[in-house]
């Protein structure tokens, strides 16, 4: 009341524009998708619906294709996430110990794929990993191989193409976590006679687990929705659930089944996010309890 007497509007009015945007761009479409997923008719005849059905959700597990594609998508996302962790953790650790100028250069290299069109990135990888690409040409000219290596149009090629851009989503939160670790903790362990590998395993790695979880969760969620890179670098041999959903909408015009499959993907991603947050809370609680001992 005191704020309104001085001509200051209520605080919630400041949030009204963004809340309206979210309602129109996210909440309302989500409600439509949920309703469509329980229907057997198209969106054009939405007013004629008389009953709800779970047939579209049953088809996810019973059509003989979608469930296998879903598990293949999970496997692909897991491979991308593990690759990002293996490549990103040493890079983030190096960035933490590098000087400010070198750190900026590495950060620019990590973020640069996000500033490039996905088409340009994939075409670049086609020129590198193709049968007549730079890698195969160099190996054949050196006499290492006689026939081209299958580096493209398979899971390996898709993992490389996606990791190239999603690596930044792991390195950035992990680097922020590593830079927040007090160097005095590692120095204390070293002064007590612990070798570098023991300091890393017992001090640095445990303190950076929350950053690993945050980055890995972000990469995994993004990888579950990847579409264009598997289409280009998979060559039709790597099928993901987003590709199935897109085919249902664009070619089969089966919006109801596509909506149901989208909801399954959304629920799965939400479950992963909840599990990740729970793991981070347990880590935080364990650290607090350890400090109180």
Secondary structure, 3 states (H helix, E strand, C coil): CHHHHCCCCCCHHHHHHHHHHHHHHHHHHHHHHHHHHCCCCCHHHHHHCCCCCCHHHHHHHHCCCHHHHHHHHHHHHHHHHHHHHHHHHHHHHHHHHCCHHHHHHHHHHHHHHHHCCHHHHHHHHHHHHCCCCHHHHHHHHCCCCCCCCCCCCCHHHHHHHHHHHHHHHHHHHHHHHHHCCCHHHHHHHHHCCCCHHHHHHHHHHHHCHHHHHHHHHHHHHHHHCCCHHHHHHHCCCCCCHHHHHHHHHHCCCCHHHHHHHHHHHHHHHHHHHHHHHHHHHHHHHHHHHHHHC
